[in-house]
Amino acid sequence: MSRPRTSRRFALAVPAAFGALALTALPASATSSPAQIATSRANGVSYLKSLQAADGSYAGAGLSNEWAFTAFAATGTAVVDVYPGGDTAKNARTVYRNLLSTAGWPQASPVVTDYERGTLNAYAAGIDPARVSASRNLIAHVYSHWQTAEPGYFGPSGNFNGTVFAALSLRGAKTQGGANRIPQALTDSLVTRIRANQHVDGGWTYQKGEGNPTVLNSASDVDMTGAAMAALCVSGVPNTDTDVVQAKNFLKSTLVSSSGAFNSLYGVNTSSNGWGVAGLNACGFNPQTGDFLTASGKTPVDFLIANQYNPAGGFKYKPSDTTSSAYASIDALRAVAGGGFTSAPPVPVTPGAPQWAAQSTFTAGTATKLALSVDDGAGNLKVCSVAFTPTGTTTTLGDVLAAATGAATPSGCVTGVTPSSGTGAVTSVNGKANSGSDTWKVSVDGSAFAGALREKVINVGDTIALRWGA
């Protein structure tokens, strides 16, 4: 789910076995009943299972089928329960975790959306994205793309979808206990940038609009509107918020009465429709009633199901197509199942398989990263990834801050800490000292802020937030 997207929907070959099923009759047009949705989900899951390679993989170099994990999770199917030929050792979760752990993943010159994609799919698969392995922390990788000169943006601001998917991944991929792992100050900075890029018509595109009236007055697209409104809602913005309501109204304005489809900048297609419905789902809007039931009695869900081959289960990209598209099928099934852009992993049915797979400790001598934010209480938020090599199974806050002074990406996250050694309270960070009740406090993985002590134990994958204040 990265932009530019001019050819993303055509990057995957359709399995030959499903080409023969392309002539299977499509369902009659009608507002979709719960039974029809249940059938669509079941057949869609079967289709996505057919995409698994013999080695258990879904993902590889470039655009791949790993997005199926978000669709599986939305349907209540645990990714660890998906394996070829009865071989549980080749389950999709284990194979994907192994891929994410390799030094060569994702590519030679990675971009922020690579890590956001990995975070959303790992989470849906039941892999803690901050604890993929002793060396791989996807949350820290996302943090490394923070734009110091334009706080709140992740990746080059001109490619705005990097910031949208930062919100979707950092807020959507919660801790194993269900907590928001990033601090409110970071969430607020993301929300501010997303709002600033909303077009006059209520939607968004993948391009940066902030400060550019020409872009802000141009037509929005359905896809990024669905993603951006979902990003707002997963960040805690209520669906009664003016910007969210405007986004909903933009989607409504694109409805095709006769089919229930959204008419996107890419033409009528199931992928755009799926993203639009996912945005509605994430914000708690019913895509089958009210504003999304056309005068002809059609809804966006009707359109999706009308373009699914049954019982084969795959979805066409465009109504005129004669074969299923793997990528469009993923987008469509996730939406029909009621999902947003990721979902918590379901409890597996495979005996002995845990809901989560995660690295439990640091490995001494293995280089790794941690996600760190520093909020000085005056609106100067710094976000970075800290690289270091642990000497034991845990480390301390003092050691992480020391590493951050020289091995943070972006640099400048921490320029100085007092005291610089020993134990006890952190009394100054970046030249800002404790003052009365306003002191430096720390939160880990969304826990309540408490006094920052140098000796505080930090575990593998912890997301660390420092904040100055009462």
N, C-alpha and C positions, 0 to 999 in steps of 0.2 A: 504494500500500500504506500508506494512512494511516488512522487512526481519527479520529472514529467511522465505522463502516463499515455503518451500517444500510441504506444504499441503494447502496453502491458497485458491487455486482455487476450492477445494473440500469441503470447510467448510459449504457450504450453500445448503440446500435442495431445489430441484426444485418443484414449485407448481404442485400438481397432475393434475390440469386442463391442464397444458401444456404438460404433458407426452403423452396425447392422440394426441396432435398436432405434435409430433415428426416425424410422418410419412408424414407430409405435404411436398410437393415437394420443393426442394431447387432450387434457380434460376440457369439458364444456365450460363456457364462460359463466361464472356465477360468483356471488360473494362467498368467500371461502368459509366453510363450516369448521368447527373444531375437529371433526372426523377427517375432513380433507387435509387440514393442516397436519394432523397426526400422520396421515399416510405420506404426505410430502416429506415430512421429517424422516420417517423410517426409510423411505426409498432413497432420499438424499444421503443418509448415512451409509447405506449400502453402496451407493455410487462412490462416495469419498473413500470408503474402505478399498474399493477396487483400484484406486490410484496408488496404493502402497506398493513400493518395489519389493522384489523378492528378498532383499537384504533388510527390509523393514523401514526403509527410508521414505521420507516425503520431501526432504529438502536437499539442496545442493548449491552449486554456484549459480548466482544470478536469481532471477525470479523463479520461484518454485512453489510447490504445493503445501508448504508448511503452514500456510494460513488455514488449512483444513483443521488445524488444532483448535482455532477459535470457534469454528463451526461445530466441531465435535462437542466441545464443552457447552455450547449453547443448547445442544440437543440432549444434554445429560449423558453423553458418551465419554468415558474416561479414555484419554489417549493411550494410557498404559494397557488398556484392554484391546487395543488395535494391533494385531500382529498377523503375519502371513503364515498360512499353512499350519496353524496350531502351534507354532514355535514361539512361546512366550519370551524367549531370550531375545527375539528380534522385535520386541514391542516398539512402537513408534516413539514413545517417550525416551527410552534408553538410547535408541539410535540417535535421536535428535540431541539429547544431552551430550552424547559423545562427540557429535559434530560441533556443537557450540564450544566444546572444551578444547578443540584443536587450535594450535597456534595460527594456522592459516585462515581460520574463519574470521570475518565474513569474506574479505577480499583484500587485495594488496593495498588499496587506497580506500578504506572504509569511510562511509558518511554516517551522519547521526541516525538517519532512518534505518540503516542496517541494524543498529542496536535497539532501536525502538521496535522494529519488527520482531527481533529476537526476544525482547522483553514481553511483548504481548502474547506471542505464541508459546514461549516457555511457561509463562504463568498459566495459560489455558491448559497446557500439557501436564501441569503439576510439578514443574521445575521451578524452584525459587530462583527468580532471575538474578538476585544478588549473590546467590550461592550455587552457581552452576557447577563450579569445580574449585579447587584450591587456587587456581589462577584466573578464573573467569567470573567477573562481576559485571553484569550487563547494566545495572543501575549506574555504577561508577563510569562506565563507558559513555552513557548518555550525558552524565554530568560533565564529562570532559569537553563536550561541545557547546557549553554555555558561552554566550557572546558577552564578554566583559564590557565592550563598548556599547552594546545595546542590550542591557539587562532584561531578561525575560524571554529572549530569543534563544533557540537552540539550533545550531547549524547556521549557515549563511541566511540572513533575514530575508533575502530576496526569494528564497525557496521556503515560503511560509509553512508548508506542510510539515517541515521538521519541527516547528514549534507546536503545531496542533498535535502531532503524534508524541511529542514530549509529554504533553498534558495527558493524553490518553494512556501512555505507558507508565509514567511515573505515578499518576493517581489511580489508574485502572488496575495496575498490578500491585495488589496490596500484600501485606506480610502474610505469612502462613496463618497467623491468628486473626486476620481480617482487618488489620489496622492500616491507616494511611501512613506510608513510610516516610513521606517527605514533609517538611515543615510548612506551616500556613503561609509564611512569607514567600516561599518559593511558589506555592500554588497561586498566591495573589499576583505575583509577577507574570505568571503564565496567563492568567485570566485577563489581566490588563492588556497584554499584547494581542490576545485573541479578539477582545472587544475592539481594539483600535484598528483591526483589519477587516471589520465587518463592512460590507458594501452598503450603499444606500438602499438597494433593493432587499436587504435583510440577509443576504447570503455571503458566501466567501468563494474564493478560488485559491489555487496553490500559490499564487503570486502575492508578494507583499503589497498591501494597499496603504498601510499607515503612511501619512504624509504625502500621498500621491492622489490628488482628486480625480485624475483620469482613471486610475484603477478603481478607486472607490465608487465611481459612477458607472463603471462597466458592468456587464451582466455577470452574475454569479453562476456557479455550476452546482448541480445537485450533489455531486460526490463530496466535495469539500465542505459544502454546507452541512451535510449529514455528519461528517467527521468533526467539524468545528463545534457544532451545537452539542455533540456528544462530549467533546472535550470540556466544554463549559459545565455540562451537567455532572460528569464524573468528578469535576473539581469542586462540586458542592453548590454550584449556582442553581437555584430553584427553577422549575419549568414555568413559573409565573414571571420570571425576570423579563424585562422588556426586550433585551437582545435575543433571548431564547424564543420568545413569542414571535419576534420578527423573523427569525430563522424558520420557525414552523410555518408562518404565513408565506414565506418565499416558496417553500416546498409545495404548499397548497396551490400557489399560483401557477405551478408548472404541471399540474395534473392534467392528464388527457382523459376526458370524461368517458369516452367509449371503452377504454381498457383499464383505467386506474393507474397507468404508468406515469412516472415523472418524465417530462420531456427535457432531457439534459443537453448540455452543450455538445455532447458526443452522440446525440440522437437518442431515441428510445432504446434502452438496453437494460438487461437484468443486473449488471454490475452497478451501474449508477443507481438503479432502483434499490438495490440491496444496501448501498451506503446511505441512501436517504432514509430508508426504513430503519436501519441500524441507529441512525441519529434520533429518530422518533422513539425507538425502543429505549435508548439510553436515557432519554429525558422523560420517560413515563407517559408519552402520548400514544394512544391506541391508533395504529395505522389502518384499522378496519372500521372505524366509526367516525361520526362527527365531521370534522373538516376534511377527512380523507375518504369519505364515501361520496362518490360523484353522483351527479344527477342521473346517470345511467346505472346506478347501483353497483359501481365497480370501486375497488380499492387497490392500493399498491401491492398488497399481498395477493389479491386475485391475479394481477398481472404476472407476478413471479410464478405462481403455481401454474398459470396458463402456459408458461414457457418451459415447463418441466416435462421430461419424458418419463412416463410411468408404464411399467414398473422399473425401468432402468434407473431412474432417479436423477440423472444429470439435467442441467438446465442449459438452454440455448443462451447465447450472448444477445443476439438480436432476434426478433420474431421471424425474420426472413431466413435465418440460418437453418441448416438441415442436420446439424450434429451438435452434440453437447460441448460445452467449454468447461474445462476443469476450473479455471479461475472464476468464471461467472457463477459456476455451481456453488463454489465456496461462499462467495458474496451473497448469493440468493438464499442458500440454506441457512446461513447464520441469521439473516433477517427474518425468514419465515419462522424460525425457531424462537424468535423473540429476543435475540442477542443484540448487544451493542458491538463494540470492537474487540472486546475480550470478555471472558467469563471465568469465574473461579473454577478450578478443576473439580469435576464430580468425584464422588467416592468410587473407587474401582470395584469391579466384581471379581477380578482375577484373584484367586486365593493367595494371601500373603503380600499382595501388592499394596504399598502405602499410598495415601492420597498425594504425598509430596516426596520429591527426591531433592536432596540438598546436601551440599558440603557442610559438615558439622564443625570442623575446626580448621584453623590455618595449618598449613604444612610447613614446618621449619625449613628455610632455605628456598622455598618456592615463591618467586615474585608474584605480587598480587596488587589489587587496587581496592580503595574504599571511596565511597561517596561522602563528600563533606560540604556543608554550607556554613557560612559565617555571616550573621546578621548583627550589625552594630547598633541596632535600635534607632538609627537615624535615616533609614531608607537606603543604606548602602549594602546591599546583599551581594555576597561573593559565593560562587558555586564552583566546585572543582572535583577532579578525581585525583586521589593521592596514591602515588606508586611507592611501594616499599617492599622489603623482603623480611618477613617475620622470622624471629629466632625461636619461636615456640608455638604452641597451639592457640594461644591468645596473645594480645598485645595490650597496650595501655593508651589512654587518650593522649598523654604526654608524648609518647613515641609517635603517634599519628601526627600530632601537630608539629613535631620536630621534622618529620618527613615532609610535611606539607610546605615548609619554608623553602625547600629546594627541589621538590619533585611533585609539584602540582600542575595539573593541566585543566584550565588555563592557569598560568603562573600568577602570583600575587594574591592568591587566596589567603595565605597566612604569611606575613612578613616578619612577625616577631611575637614571642610568647614570654610572659613572665609568670612564675619563674621558669627558667629554661631547663631545669633539671630537678630531680628529686620528686617529692610527693607534696600533697597539699593542694589548696585551691589555686586555680588559674586566676590571677589577679589583673592581667592585662593581655589583650590580643590586638595586634596591629596598632599599638600605641594608645588604645582606649582602655583606661583603667577602671576598676571597680570604684563605685562612688555611693556610699551609703547602702541603701537597699537595692540599688541598680548594680548588678553583678553579672559576671559571665556564668551562663547556665548551659547545660547540655541535654540533648534528647537523642535517643537511639531508636531507630525504627518506629518513630512516632510516639514514643513514650512521653510522659509528662516531663517538662523541663525541671532539672534539679541542679544544684551547685556543681560547677565543672571542677572536678578533681583530677589532677594529673594521673593518679593511680587508677582511675576508673577503668575497669576491664572492657576491652573492645574485642568482639568476636568476629569471625569471618563473615563478610557480607553485611556488617552493620552499616546502616545509613546514619551518619552523624550530623547533627545540627547544633551549632553553637549560637547562642543569642544573648545579647546584652540587654538587661532590663530588670524590672522588679519581679 
